[in-house]
């Protein structure tokens, strides 16, 4: 609109009309990361606001760049400096980098350092001494770490809720003792491949850490029934995921204890635990019938039709089932499926290397399960694509059937 003199007034600049609080309110309304990045391209002021409000960052940076990042992203809560397992750059993240992080990111809640092979106890001690608010730490495959560094983390980061130590092979029961004494709110612990931990360490751990929801002790070959029984009793109301792949000392006592105490268990991985019998599996199926969603028991050689039938009939929420190499399973386990009034909710089923399974079993499965997304029948000589076609089997539209190993397994199985 023109003035009385006919001169057109300049339009008001948005930076003159809106203060920092108003612009932050606009930024907080943006949900997509791309939109937030575009916000920062408007001008230097908007870039500064966008930087100070950023909460998460994934970067590859040395000490100098980390200091600049700390100056720019003042409210950062999550930092991921992980390296690629296959293409790690040299020298990668070092102890000097961790010292800068400890001194510069006082508000940090989540730190991820997967495959940072140059990190040692000296660097991780700096994290423990300075980042008291840290809630999640992932140092998987930081292979130089020992009890000394991780005990310092436990003592200094008492708010820890999640700790992943996969592949840290020098870890012993001493770290578990430190966690028990200091980190009573720990909910998630990953110890895959930490083969030096023992039943005694697990028993000590759960004296102080009774809120565990997720425990991964895959390939911890010194863990047996005593340790698992201690966990099941102490964490009975919280435990939802337990991974015991290739823990060959685990047997019926562990499964019976889980059935007795852990009624909310959702995921159980017992692949390779060859001493587990049908009796304990049937007890587990009955006890966790309303909670169990993911059960992997490949290479559990004592599993046969009666225990599998019990699982299929009682575990109403089961979505993922792996019975690969359970060679005693036959079509009989699936015969009653077509006559049952309820439907299965299976999304993933692996029956590879089950030589007694035939096309008839697959047909009965499909009659009761319309939700199937992945079926693995590799090395089942009586189940072929030609045989399924000749039988007129109709798989769900989005279901992938792995007859020969040419398909990639779903992420949930990895």
C-alpha atoms as a printed R data frame, in Angstrom:
    type eleno elety resid chain resno       x       y      z
1   ATOM     1    CA   UNK     A     1   0.000   0.000  0.000
2   ATOM     2    CA   UNK     A     2   1.384   3.461 -0.968
3   ATOM     3    CA   UNK     A     3   1.831   6.341  1.491
4   ATOM     4    CA   UNK     A     4   0.201   9.775  1.155
5   ATOM     5    CA   UNK     A     5   3.265  10.968 -0.758
6   ATOM     6    CA   UNK     A     6   3.029   8.042 -3.195
7   ATOM     7    CA   UNK     A     7   6.204   6.349 -1.874
8   ATOM     8    CA   UNK     A     8   5.887   2.533 -1.397
9   ATOM     9    CA   UNK     A     9   6.978   1.381  2.073
10  ATOM    10    CA   UNK     A    10   9.648  -1.313  2.326
11  ATOM    11    CA   UNK     A    11   8.224  -4.669  3.436
12  ATOM    12    CA   UNK     A    12   9.259  -5.620  6.969
13  ATOM    13    CA   UNK     A    13  12.138  -8.102  7.246
14  ATOM    14    CA   UNK     A    14  11.157 -11.309  9.069
15  ATOM    15    CA   UNK     A    15  14.325 -11.079 11.171
16  ATOM    16    CA   UNK     A    16  13.137  -7.718 12.477
17  ATOM    17    CA   UNK     A    17   9.664  -9.029 13.301
18  ATOM    18    CA   UNK     A    18  10.560 -12.324 14.985
19  ATOM    19    CA   UNK     A    19  12.822 -12.802 17.969
20  ATOM    20    CA   UNK     A    20  14.933 -15.862 18.729
21  ATOM    21    CA   UNK     A    21  12.191 -17.504 20.791
22  ATOM    22    CA   UNK     A    22   9.669 -17.206 17.958
23  ATOM    23    CA   UNK     A    23  12.133 -18.608 15.412
24  ATOM    24    CA   UNK     A    24  12.954 -21.513 17.730
25  ATOM    25    CA   UNK     A    25   9.232 -22.225 17.981
26  ATOM    26    CA   UNK     A    26   9.080 -22.394 14.171
27  ATOM    27    CA   UNK     A    27  12.096 -24.729 14.086
28  ATOM    28    CA   UNK     A    28  10.561 -27.048 16.666
29  ATOM    29    CA   UNK     A    29   7.489 -27.443 14.454
30  ATOM    30    CA   UNK     A    30   9.638 -28.961 11.694
31  ATOM    31    CA   UNK     A    31   9.689 -32.747 11.954
32  ATOM    32    CA   UNK     A    32  11.830 -33.848  8.987
33  ATOM    33    CA   UNK     A    33  15.614 -33.532  9.318
34  ATOM    34    CA   UNK     A    34  15.780 -32.213  5.744
35  ATOM    35    CA   UNK     A    35  13.427 -29.362  6.606
36  ATOM    36    CA   UNK     A    36  15.539 -28.483  9.631
37  ATOM    37    CA   UNK     A    37  18.656 -28.351  7.433
38  ATOM    38    CA   UNK     A    38  16.860 -26.053  4.969
39  ATOM    39    CA   UNK     A    39  15.891 -23.778  7.868
40  ATOM    40    CA   UNK     A    40  19.597 -23.249  8.558
41  ATOM    41    CA   UNK     A    41  20.267 -22.159  4.963
42  ATOM    42    CA   UNK     A    42  18.143 -18.990  5.191
43  ATOM    43    CA   UNK     A    43  20.825 -16.830  6.808
44  ATOM    44    CA   UNK     A    44  23.589 -16.916  9.426
45  ATOM    45    CA   UNK     A    45  21.204 -16.101 12.263
46  ATOM    46    CA   UNK     A    46  18.885 -18.975 11.369
47  ATOM    47    CA   UNK     A    47  21.887 -21.306 10.944
48  ATOM    48    CA   UNK     A    48  23.077 -20.382 14.430
49  ATOM    49    CA   UNK     A    49  19.652 -21.105 15.917
50  ATOM    50    CA   UNK     A    50  19.421 -24.377 14.042
51  ATOM    51    CA   UNK     A    51  22.855 -25.384 15.327
52  ATOM    52    CA   UNK     A    52  22.130 -24.569 18.955
53  ATOM    53    CA   UNK     A    53  18.882 -26.553 18.873
54  ATOM    54    CA   UNK     A    54  20.384 -29.664 17.279
55  ATOM    55    CA   UNK     A    55  20.241 -32.687 19.573
56  ATOM    56    CA   UNK     A    56  21.802 -35.494 17.469
57  ATOM    57    CA   UNK     A    57  24.946 -35.636 15.330
58  ATOM    58    CA   UNK     A    58  26.794 -38.371 13.441
59  ATOM    59    CA   UNK     A    59  30.309 -37.299 12.440
60  ATOM    60    CA   UNK     A    60  33.860 -38.290 11.512
61  ATOM    61    CA   UNK     A    61  36.088 -35.729 13.193
62  ATOM    62    CA   UNK     A    62  39.428 -35.199 14.942
63  ATOM    63    CA   UNK     A    63  40.120 -33.096 18.066
64  ATOM    64    CA   UNK     A    64  40.155 -29.711 16.276
65  ATOM    65    CA   UNK     A    65  36.865 -30.361 14.480
66  ATOM    66    CA   UNK     A    66  35.279 -31.773 17.646
67  ATOM    67    CA   UNK     A    67  36.031 -28.511 19.458
68  ATOM    68    CA   UNK     A    68  34.368 -26.566 16.647
69  ATOM    69    CA   UNK     A    69  31.379 -28.904 16.769
70  ATOM    70    CA   UNK     A    70  31.092 -28.376 20.536
71  ATOM    71    CA   UNK     A    71  31.147 -24.590 20.080
72  ATOM    72    CA   UNK     A    72  28.453 -24.721 17.399
73  ATOM    73    CA   UNK     A    73  26.129 -27.452 18.695
74  ATOM    74    CA   UNK     A    74  25.854 -26.364 22.306
75  ATOM    75    CA   UNK     A    75  22.810 -28.490 23.201
76  ATOM    76    CA   UNK     A    76  23.940 -31.759 21.647
77  ATOM    77    CA   UNK     A    77  22.594 -34.820 23.474
78  ATOM    78    CA   UNK     A    78  23.539 -37.676 21.120
79  ATOM    79    CA   UNK     A    79  26.890 -38.130 19.363
80  ATOM    80    CA   UNK     A    80  27.778 -41.011 17.044
81  ATOM    81    CA   UNK     A    81  31.434 -41.369 16.023
82  ATOM    82    CA   UNK     A    82  31.206 -45.026 14.961
83  ATOM    83    CA   UNK     A    83  33.443 -46.345 12.233
84  ATOM    84    CA   UNK     A    84  32.606 -48.805  9.497
85  ATOM    85    CA   UNK     A    85  33.628 -52.348 10.382
86  ATOM    86    CA   UNK     A    86  34.888 -52.978  6.865
87  ATOM    87    CA   UNK     A    87  36.334 -49.567  5.946
88  ATOM    88    CA   UNK     A    88  37.719 -47.990  9.091
89  ATOM    89    CA   UNK     A    89  39.804 -44.899  8.424
90  ATOM    90    CA   UNK     A    90  43.182 -44.429 10.093
91  ATOM    91    CA   UNK     A    91  43.779 -43.482 12.850
92  ATOM    92    CA   UNK     A    92  40.058 -43.085 13.505
93  ATOM    93    CA   UNK     A    93  38.738 -42.030 16.892
94  ATOM    94    CA   UNK     A    94  41.541 -41.812 19.466
95  ATOM    95    CA   UNK     A    95  41.887 -41.205 23.185
96  ATOM    96    CA   UNK     A    96  42.608 -37.539 22.410
97  ATOM    97    CA   UNK     A    97  39.219 -37.271 20.730
98  ATOM    98    CA   UNK     A    98  37.510 -38.743 23.782
99  ATOM    99    CA   UNK     A    99  39.282 -36.237 26.020
100 ATOM   100    CA   UNK     A   100  37.851 -33.403 23.904
101 ATOM   101    CA   UNK     A   101  34.371 -34.973 24.078
102 ATOM   102    CA   UNK     A   102  34.641 -35.320 27.849
103 ATOM   103    CA   UNK     A   103  35.655 -31.669 28.232
104 ATOM   104    CA   UNK     A   104  33.289 -30.154 25.664
105 ATOM   105    CA   UNK     A   105  29.987 -32.069 25.656
106 ATOM   106    CA   UNK     A   106  28.891 -31.911 29.275
107 ATOM   107    CA   UNK     A   107  25.202 -32.455 28.428
108 ATOM   108    CA   UNK     A   108  25.781 -35.617 26.363
109 ATOM   109    CA   UNK     A   109  23.312 -38.430 27.017
110 ATOM   110    CA   UNK     A   110  24.146 -40.917 24.234
111 ATOM   111    CA   UNK     A   111  27.634 -41.756 22.890
112 ATOM   112    CA   UNK     A   112  28.194 -44.381 20.178
113 ATOM   113    CA   UNK     A   113  31.734 -45.539 19.362
114 ATOM   114    CA   UNK     A   114  31.272 -48.814 17.504
115 ATOM   115    CA   UNK     A   115  34.414 -50.203 15.842
116 ATOM   116    CA   UNK     A   116  36.631 -47.405 17.164
117 ATOM   117    CA   UNK     A   117  39.593 -49.719 17.458
118 ATOM   118    CA   UNK     A   118  42.060 -47.023 18.532
119 ATOM   119    CA   UNK     A   119  40.225 -46.240 21.763
120 ATOM   120    CA   UNK     A   120  41.869 -47.504 24.976
121 ATOM   121    CA   UNK     A   121  41.151 -47.422 28.689
122 ATOM   122    CA   UNK     A   122  42.743 -43.969 28.981
123 ATOM   123    CA   UNK     A   123  40.164 -42.402 26.671
124 ATOM   124    CA   UNK     A   124  37.192 -44.193 28.150
125 ATOM   125    CA   UNK     A   125  38.284 -43.169 31.654
126 ATOM   126    CA   UNK     A   126  37.996 -39.522 30.550
127 ATOM   127    CA   UNK     A   127  34.389 -40.208 29.545
128 ATOM   128    CA   UNK     A   128  33.673 -41.772 32.919
129 ATOM   129    CA   UNK     A   129  35.189 -38.912 34.878
130 ATOM   130    CA   UNK     A   130  33.385 -36.083 33.028
131 ATOM   131    CA   UNK     A   131  30.073 -37.225 31.525
132 ATOM   132    CA   UNK     A   132  28.043 -37.967 34.635
133 ATOM   133    CA   UNK     A   133  24.733 -37.527 32.746
134 ATOM   134    CA   UNK     A   134  25.549 -40.196 30.137
135 ATOM   135    CA   UNK     A   135  22.690 -42.687 29.769
136 ATOM   136    CA   UNK     A   136  23.792 -44.790 26.801
137 ATOM   137    CA   UNK     A   137  27.265 -45.944 25.724
138 ATOM   138    CA   UNK     A   138  28.082 -48.294 22.852
139 ATOM   139    CA   UNK     A   139  31.736 -49.332 22.580
140 ATOM   140    CA   UNK     A   140  31.120 -52.563 20.669
141 ATOM   141    CA   UNK     A   141  34.278 -53.901 18.988
142 ATOM   142    CA   UNK     A   142  36.543 -51.403 20.754
143 ATOM   143    CA   UNK     A   143  38.826 -54.353 21.304
144 ATOM   144    CA   UNK     A   144  41.478 -52.675 23.463
145 ATOM   145    CA   UNK     A   145  39.132 -51.896 26.333
146 ATOM   146    CA   UNK     A   146  39.492 -53.744 29.635
147 ATOM   147    CA   UNK     A   147  37.855 -53.792 33.051
148 ATOM   148    CA   UNK     A   148  39.878 -50.760 34.138
149 ATOM   149    CA   UNK     A   149  38.308 -48.389 31.654
150 ATOM   150    CA   UNK     A   150  34.776 -49.727 31.888
151 ATOM   151    CA   UNK     A   151  34.804 -49.830 35.668
152 ATOM   152    CA   UNK     A   152  35.639 -46.111 35.556
153 ATOM   153    CA   UNK     A   153  32.608 -45.560 33.332
154 ATOM   154    CA   UNK     A   154  30.393 -47.473 35.762
155 ATOM   155    CA   UNK     A   155  31.667 -45.408 38.696
156 ATOM   156    CA   UNK     A   156  31.329 -42.053 36.947
157 ATOM   157    CA   UNK     A   157  28.223 -42.572 34.801
158 ATOM   158    CA   UNK     A   158  25.730 -43.823 37.357
159 ATOM   159    CA   UNK     A   159  22.764 -42.787 35.190
160 ATOM   160    CA   UNK     A   160  23.628 -45.422 32.565
161 ATOM   161    CA   UNK     A   161  20.604 -47.232 31.185
162 ATOM   162    CA   UNK     A   162  22.202 -48.866 28.147
163 ATOM   163    CA   UNK     A   163  25.708 -50.314 27.708
164 ATOM   164    CA   UNK     A   164  26.897 -52.347 24.723
165 ATOM   165    CA   UNK     A   165  30.231 -54.167 24.932
166 ATOM   166    CA   UNK     A   166  29.894 -56.657 22.059
167 ATOM   167    CA   UNK     A   167  33.284 -57.995 21.025
168 ATOM   168    CA   UNK     A   168  35.154 -56.492 24.003
169 ATOM   169    CA   UNK     A   169  36.858 -59.784 24.712
170 ATOM   170    CA   UNK     A   170  39.003 -58.622 27.641
171 ATOM   171    CA   UNK     A   171  35.966 -57.822 29.795
172 ATOM   172    CA   UNK     A   172  35.576 -60.026 32.880
173 ATOM   173    CA   UNK     A   173  33.291 -60.314 35.893
174 ATOM   174    CA   UNK     A   174  35.016 -57.244 37.392
175 ATOM   175    CA   UNK     A   175  33.091 -54.979 35.005
176 ATOM   176    CA   UNK     A   176  29.812 -56.664 35.943
177 ATOM   177    CA   UNK     A   177  30.591 -56.102 39.614
178 ATOM   178    CA   UNK     A   178  31.248 -52.393 38.976
179 ATOM   179    CA   UNK     A   179  27.949 -52.082 37.114
180 ATOM   180    CA   UNK     A   180  26.090 -53.802 39.937
181 ATOM   181    CA   UNK     A   181  27.571 -51.463 42.530
182 ATOM   182    CA   UNK     A   182  27.008 -48.227 40.605
183 ATOM   183    CA   UNK     A   183  24.450 -48.473 37.773
184 ATOM   184    CA   UNK     A   184  21.210 -49.581 39.410
185 ATOM   185    CA   UNK     A   185  19.044 -48.196 36.581
186 ATOM   186    CA   UNK     A   186  20.728 -50.257 33.846
187 ATOM   187    CA   UNK     A   187  18.082 -51.668 31.474
188 ATOM   188    CA   UNK     A   188  20.069 -52.838 28.444
189 ATOM   189    CA   UNK     A   189  23.373 -54.736 28.454
190 ATOM   190    CA   UNK     A   190  25.111 -56.256 25.427
191 ATOM   191    CA   UNK     A   191  27.926 -58.701 26.171
192 ATOM   192    CA   UNK     A   192  28.049 -60.799 22.995
193 ATOM   193    CA   UNK     A   193  31.391 -62.524 22.610
194 ATOM   194    CA   UNK     A   194  32.655 -61.478 26.065
195 ATOM   195    CA   UNK     A   195  33.751 -65.045 26.729
196 ATOM   196    CA   UNK     A   196  35.517 -64.307 30.033
197 ATOM   197    CA   UNK     A   197  32.343 -63.525 31.958
198 ATOM   198    CA   UNK     A   198  30.968 -66.343 34.107
199 ATOM   199    CA   UNK     A   199  27.895 -67.398 36.048
200 ATOM   200    CA   UNK     A   200  29.372 -65.744 39.137
201 ATOM   201    CA   UNK     A   201  29.608 -62.432 37.300
202 ATOM   202    CA   UNK     A   202  25.965 -62.585 36.202
203 ATOM   203    CA   UNK     A   203  24.868 -63.436 39.727
204 ATOM   204    CA   UNK     A   204  26.746 -60.403 41.071
205 ATOM   205    CA   UNK     A   205  25.429 -58.170 38.275
206 ATOM   206    CA   UNK     A   206  21.766 -58.711 39.083
207 ATOM   207    CA   UNK     A   207  22.237 -57.996 42.780
208 ATOM   208    CA   UNK     A   208  22.314 -54.299 41.841
209 ATOM   209    CA   UNK     A   209  20.897 -54.283 38.302
210 ATOM   210    CA   UNK     A   210  17.377 -55.636 38.781
211 ATOM   211    CA   UNK     A   211  15.761 -53.554 36.029
212 ATOM   212    CA   UNK     A   212  17.344 -55.319 33.057
213 ATOM   213    CA   UNK     A   213  14.981 -55.511 30.082
214 ATOM   214    CA   UNK     A   214  17.525 -56.610 27.466
215 ATOM   215    CA   UNK     A   215  20.485 -58.949 28.019
216 ATOM   216    CA   UNK     A   216  22.634 -60.228 25.159
217 ATOM   217    CA   UNK     A   217  25.140 -62.895 26.169
218 ATOM   218    CA   UNK     A   218  25.349 -64.630 22.785
219 ATOM   219    CA   UNK     A   219  28.540 -66.666 22.414
220 ATOM   220    CA   UNK     A   220  29.496 -66.310 26.084
221 ATOM   221    CA   UNK     A   221  30.671 -69.888 26.416
222 ATOM   222    CA   UNK     A   222  31.223 -69.842 30.180
223 ATOM   223    CA   UNK     A   223  27.599 -68.983 30.989
224 ATOM   224    CA   UNK     A   224  25.395 -71.818 32.204
225 ATOM   225    CA   UNK     A   225  22.288 -72.584 34.227
226 ATOM   226    CA   UNK     A   226  23.414 -70.938 37.473
227 ATOM   227    CA   UNK     A   227  23.882 -67.531 35.855
228 ATOM   228    CA   UNK     A   228  20.650 -67.611 33.856
229 ATOM   229    CA   UNK     A   229  18.656 -68.757 36.883
230 ATOM   230    CA   UNK     A   230  20.038 -65.807 38.867
231 ATOM   231    CA   UNK     A   231  19.013 -63.393 36.113
232 ATOM   232    CA   UNK     A   232  15.503 -64.834 35.754
233 ATOM   233    CA   UNK     A   233  14.815 -64.562 39.491
234 ATOM   234    CA   UNK     A   234  16.266 -61.076 39.990
235 ATOM   235    CA   UNK     A   235  14.825 -59.507 36.808
236 ATOM   236    CA   UNK     A   236  11.540 -61.398 36.663
237 ATOM   237    CA   UNK     A   237   9.309 -58.342 36.274
238 ATOM   238    CA   UNK     A   238  11.483 -56.499 33.737
239 ATOM   239    CA   UNK     A   239  13.264 -58.985 31.438
240 ATOM   240    CA   UNK     A   240  11.880 -58.949 27.883
241 ATOM   241    CA   UNK     A   241  14.835 -59.975 25.693
242 ATOM   242    CA   UNK     A   242  17.403 -62.675 26.446
243 ATOM   243    CA   UNK     A   243  19.960 -63.832 23.883
244 ATOM   244    CA   UNK     A   244  21.891 -67.052 24.549
245 ATOM   245    CA   UNK     A   245  23.133 -68.081 21.090
246 ATOM   246    CA   UNK     A   246  25.744 -70.852 21.299
247 ATOM   247    CA   UNK     A   247  25.805 -70.838 25.118
248 ATOM   248    CA   UNK     A   248  26.259 -74.592 25.067
249 ATOM   249    CA   UNK     A   249  26.266 -74.929 28.887
250 ATOM   250    CA   UNK     A   250  22.683 -73.644 29.082
251 ATOM   251    CA   UNK     A   251  20.146 -76.423 29.622
252 ATOM   252    CA   UNK     A   252  16.715 -77.227 30.991
253 ATOM   253    CA   UNK     A   253  17.313 -75.585 34.356
254 ATOM   254    CA   UNK     A   254  17.664 -72.182 32.647
255 ATOM   255    CA   UNK     A   255  14.509 -72.577 30.548
256 ATOM   256    CA   UNK     A   256  12.501 -73.880 33.494
257 ATOM   257    CA   UNK     A   257  13.616 -70.910 35.586
258 ATOM   258    CA   UNK     A   258  12.600 -68.484 32.821
259 ATOM   259    CA   UNK     A   259   9.207 -70.199 32.610
260 ATOM   260    CA   UNK     A   260   8.720 -69.882 36.343
261 ATOM   261    CA   UNK     A   261   9.759 -66.266 36.819
262 ATOM   262    CA   UNK     A   262   9.834 -64.314 33.504
263 ATOM   263    CA   UNK     A   263   6.210 -64.093 32.412
264 ATOM   264    CA   UNK     A   264   6.819 -61.012 30.225
265 ATOM   265    CA   UNK     A   265   9.585 -62.466 28.056
266 ATOM   266    CA   UNK     A   266   9.170 -61.395 24.412
267 ATOM   267    CA   UNK     A   267  12.404 -62.519 22.717
268 ATOM   268    CA   UNK     A   268  14.415 -65.651 23.506
269 ATOM   269    CA   UNK     A   269  17.427 -66.745 21.456
270 ATOM   270    CA   UNK     A   270  18.645 -70.245 22.362
271 ATOM   271    CA   UNK     A   271  20.086 -71.370 19.022
272 ATOM   272    CA   UNK     A   272  22.867 -73.899 19.512
273 ATOM   273    CA   UNK     A   273  21.864 -74.779 23.098
274 ATOM   274    CA   UNK     A   274  21.714 -78.479 22.338
275 ATOM   275    CA   UNK     A   275  20.975 -79.813 25.831
276 ATOM   276    CA   UNK     A   276  17.546 -78.172 26.067
277 ATOM   277    CA   UNK     A   277  14.738 -80.739 26.068
278 ATOM   278    CA   UNK     A   278  11.150 -80.669 24.900
279 ATOM   279    CA   UNK     A   279   9.787 -80.679 28.445
280 ATOM   280    CA   UNK     A   280  11.293 -77.308 29.365
281 ATOM   281    CA   UNK     A   281  10.246 -75.743 26.044
282 ATOM   282    CA   UNK     A   282   6.652 -76.805 26.656
283 ATOM   283    CA   UNK     A   283   6.765 -75.223 30.118
284 ATOM   284    CA   UNK     A   284   8.075 -71.997 28.565
285 ATOM   285    CA   UNK     A   285   5.358 -71.969 25.891
286 ATOM   286    CA   UNK     A   286   2.661 -72.263 28.534
287 ATOM   287    CA   UNK     A   287   4.195 -69.648 30.837
288 ATOM   288    CA   UNK     A   288   4.906 -67.031 28.146
289 ATOM   289    CA   UNK     A   289   1.895 -67.731 25.931
290 ATOM   290    CA   UNK     A   290   0.738 -64.100 26.055
291 ATOM   291    CA   UNK     A   291   4.135 -62.427 25.661
292 ATOM   292    CA   UNK     A   292   6.538 -64.433 23.483
293 ATOM   293    CA   UNK     A   293   7.036 -62.845 20.036
294 ATOM   294    CA   UNK     A   294  10.461 -64.012 18.871
295 ATOM   295    CA   UNK     A   295  11.846 -67.514 19.466
296 ATOM   296    CA   UNK     A   296  15.028 -68.777 17.878
297 ATOM   297    CA   UNK     A   297  15.949 -72.373 18.671
298 ATOM   298    CA   UNK     A   298  17.868 -73.570 15.618
299 ATOM   299    CA   UNK     A   299  20.194 -76.495 16.357
300 ATOM   300    CA   UNK     A   300  18.213 -77.408 19.480
301 ATOM   301    CA   UNK     A   301  18.352 -81.041 18.448
302 ATOM   302    CA   UNK     A   302  15.867 -82.374 21.010
303 ATOM   303    CA   UNK     A   303  12.990 -80.317 19.615
304 ATOM   304    CA   UNK     A   304  10.365 -82.409 17.829
305 ATOM   305    CA   UNK     A   305   6.670 -82.305 16.959
306 ATOM   306    CA   UNK     A   306   5.163 -82.224 20.451
307 ATOM   307    CA   UNK     A   307   7.094 -79.156 21.650
308 ATOM   308    CA   UNK     A   308   6.684 -77.302 18.348
309 ATOM   309    CA   UNK     A   309   2.949 -78.013 18.325
310 ATOM   310    CA   UNK     A   310   2.753 -76.643 21.856
311 ATOM   311    CA   UNK     A   311   4.506 -73.429 20.785
312 ATOM   312    CA   UNK     A   312   2.309 -72.911 17.718
313 ATOM   313    CA   UNK     A   313  -0.915 -73.533 19.621
314 ATOM   314    CA   UNK     A   314  -0.175 -71.577 22.804
315 ATOM   315    CA   UNK     A   315   2.058 -68.629 21.856
316 ATOM   316    CA   UNK     A   316  -0.627 -66.458 20.300
317 ATOM   317    CA   UNK     A   317   1.623 -63.414 19.759
318 ATOM   318    CA   UNK     A   318   4.524 -65.276 18.140
319 ATOM   319    CA   UNK     A   319   5.817 -63.420 15.079
320 ATOM   320    CA   UNK     A   320   9.291 -64.893 14.488
321 ATOM   321    CA   UNK     A   321  10.218 -68.572 14.806
322 ATOM   322    CA   UNK     A   322  13.473 -70.297 13.833
323 ATOM   323    CA   UNK     A   323  13.638 -74.114 14.073
324 ATOM   324    CA   UNK     A   324  16.408 -74.592 11.524
325 ATOM   325    CA   UNK     A   325  18.290 -77.918 11.790
326 ATOM   326    CA   UNK     A   326  15.722 -79.373 14.209
327 ATOM   327    CA   UNK     A   327  15.773 -82.590 12.211
328 ATOM   328    CA   UNK     A   328  13.123 -84.478 14.194
329 ATOM   329    CA   UNK     A   329  10.329 -82.039 13.288
330 ATOM   330    CA   UNK     A   330   7.799 -83.480 10.826
331 ATOM   331    CA   UNK     A   331   4.538 -82.474  9.147
332 ATOM   332    CA   UNK     A   332   2.660 -83.672 12.249
333 ATOM   333    CA   UNK     A   333   3.576 -80.458 14.088
334 ATOM   334    CA   UNK     A   334   1.595 -78.475 11.514
335 ATOM   335    CA   UNK     A   335  -1.341 -80.855 10.879
336 ATOM   336    CA   UNK     A   336  -3.706 -79.319 13.417
337 ATOM   337    CA   UNK     A   337  -3.180 -75.747 12.197
338 ATOM   338    CA   UNK     A   338  -5.840 -75.893  9.507
339 ATOM   339    CA   UNK     A   339  -8.481 -77.018 11.996
340 ATOM   340    CA   UNK     A   340  -7.739 -74.573 14.812
341 ATOM   341    CA   UNK     A   341 -10.231 -71.707 15.256
342 ATOM   342    CA   UNK     A   342  -7.519 -69.057 15.728
343 ATOM   343    CA   UNK     A   343  -4.997 -67.718 13.260
344 ATOM   344    CA   UNK     A   344  -1.241 -67.601 13.602
345 ATOM   345    CA   UNK     A   345   0.444 -64.199 13.481
346 ATOM   346    CA   UNK     A   346   3.805 -65.445 12.229
347 ATOM   347    CA   UNK     A   347   5.748 -63.056 10.030
348 ATOM   348    CA   UNK     A   348   9.033 -64.971  9.793
349 ATOM   349    CA   UNK     A   349   9.484 -68.757  9.857
350 ATOM   350    CA   UNK     A   350  12.746 -70.644  9.322
351 ATOM   351    CA   UNK     A   351  12.574 -74.409  8.845
352 ATOM   352    CA   UNK     A   352  15.763 -74.810  6.833
353 ATOM   353    CA   UNK     A   353  17.539 -78.178  7.107
354 ATOM   354    CA   UNK     A   354  14.435 -79.925  8.409
355 ATOM   355    CA   UNK     A   355  14.423 -82.945  6.048
356 ATOM   356    CA   UNK     A   356  11.110 -84.427  7.257
357 ATOM   357    CA   UNK     A   357   9.071 -81.313  6.427
358 ATOM   358    CA   UNK     A   358   7.036 -81.575  3.189
359 ATOM   359    CA   UNK     A   359   4.823 -79.359  1.046
360 ATOM   360    CA   UNK     A   360   1.837 -80.550  3.105
361 ATOM   361    CA   UNK     A   361   3.183 -78.788  6.196
362 ATOM   362    CA   UNK     A   362   3.619 -75.561  4.227
363 ATOM   363    CA   UNK     A   363   0.030 -75.851  3.015
364 ATOM   364    CA   UNK     A   364  -1.308 -76.234  6.550
365 ATOM   365    CA   UNK     A   365   0.780 -73.261  7.640
366 ATOM   366    CA   UNK     A   366  -0.647 -71.045  4.901
367 ATOM   367    CA   UNK     A   367  -4.203 -72.050  5.833
368 ATOM   368    CA   UNK     A   368  -3.682 -70.577  9.306
369 ATOM   369    CA   UNK     A   369  -1.296 -67.733  8.604
370 ATOM   370    CA   UNK     A   370  -1.954 -64.849  6.228
371 ATOM   371    CA   UNK     A   371   0.659 -62.563  7.784
372 ATOM   372    CA   UNK     A   372   3.764 -64.481  6.643
373 ATOM   373    CA   UNK     A   373   6.482 -62.248  5.167
374 ATOM   374    CA   UNK     A   374   9.473 -64.598  5.003
375 ATOM   375    CA   UNK     A   375   9.686 -68.387  4.818
376 ATOM   376    CA   UNK     A   376  13.047 -70.181  4.756
377 ATOM   377    CA   UNK     A   377  12.878 -73.755  3.434
378 ATOM   378    CA   UNK     A   378  16.468 -74.137  2.279
379 ATOM   379    CA   UNK     A   379  17.812 -77.681  2.372
380 ATOM   380    CA   UNK     A   380  14.337 -79.119  2.887
381 ATOM   381    CA   UNK     A   381  14.518 -81.714  0.084
382 ATOM   382    CA   UNK     A   382  10.768 -82.333  0.062
383 ATOM   383    CA   UNK     A   383   9.855 -78.634 -0.247
384 ATOM   384    CA   UNK     A   384  10.663 -77.141 -3.645
385 ATOM   385    CA   UNK     A   385   9.244 -74.317 -5.716
386 ATOM   386    CA   UNK     A   386   8.001 -76.814 -8.287
387 ATOM   387    CA   UNK     A   387   6.307 -78.873 -5.586
388 ATOM   388    CA   UNK     A   388   4.602 -75.806 -4.071
389 ATOM   389    CA   UNK     A   389   3.379 -74.716 -7.512
390 ATOM   390    CA   UNK     A   390   2.038 -78.182 -8.317
391 ATOM   391    CA   UNK     A   391   0.181 -78.241 -4.995
392 ATOM   392    CA   UNK     A   392  -1.405 -74.873 -5.888
393 ATOM   393    CA   UNK     A   393  -0.103 -73.150 -2.760
394 ATOM   394    CA   UNK     A   394  -0.893 -69.440 -2.583
395 ATOM   395    CA   UNK     A   395   1.620 -67.454 -0.534
396 ATOM   396    CA   UNK     A   396   0.683 -64.024  0.848
397 ATOM   397    CA   UNK     A   397   1.324 -61.258 -1.664
398 ATOM   398    CA   UNK     A   398   4.385 -59.808  0.070
399 ATOM   399    CA   UNK     A   399   5.835 -63.116  1.302
400 ATOM   400    CA   UNK     A   400   9.380 -64.010  0.240
401 ATOM   401    CA   UNK     A   401  10.151 -67.731  0.085
402 ATOM   402    CA   UNK     A   402  13.797 -68.740  0.326
403 ATOM   403    CA   UNK     A   403  14.143 -72.049 -1.503
404 ATOM   404    CA   UNK     A   404  17.851 -71.893 -2.378
405 ATOM   405    CA   UNK     A   405  19.602 -69.234 -0.295
406 ATOM   406    CA   UNK     A   406  19.332 -66.486 -2.884
407 ATOM   407    CA   UNK     A   407  17.355 -64.144 -0.608
408 ATOM   408    CA   UNK     A   408  18.716 -61.875  2.103
409 ATOM   409    CA   UNK     A   409  17.449 -62.729  5.566
410 ATOM   410    CA   UNK     A   410  15.284 -60.150  7.366
411 ATOM   411    CA   UNK     A   411  17.114 -57.861  9.791
412 ATOM   412    CA   UNK     A   412  15.267 -59.381 12.739
413 ATOM   413    CA   UNK     A   413  17.214 -62.630 12.208
414 ATOM   414    CA   UNK     A   414  20.677 -61.021 12.123
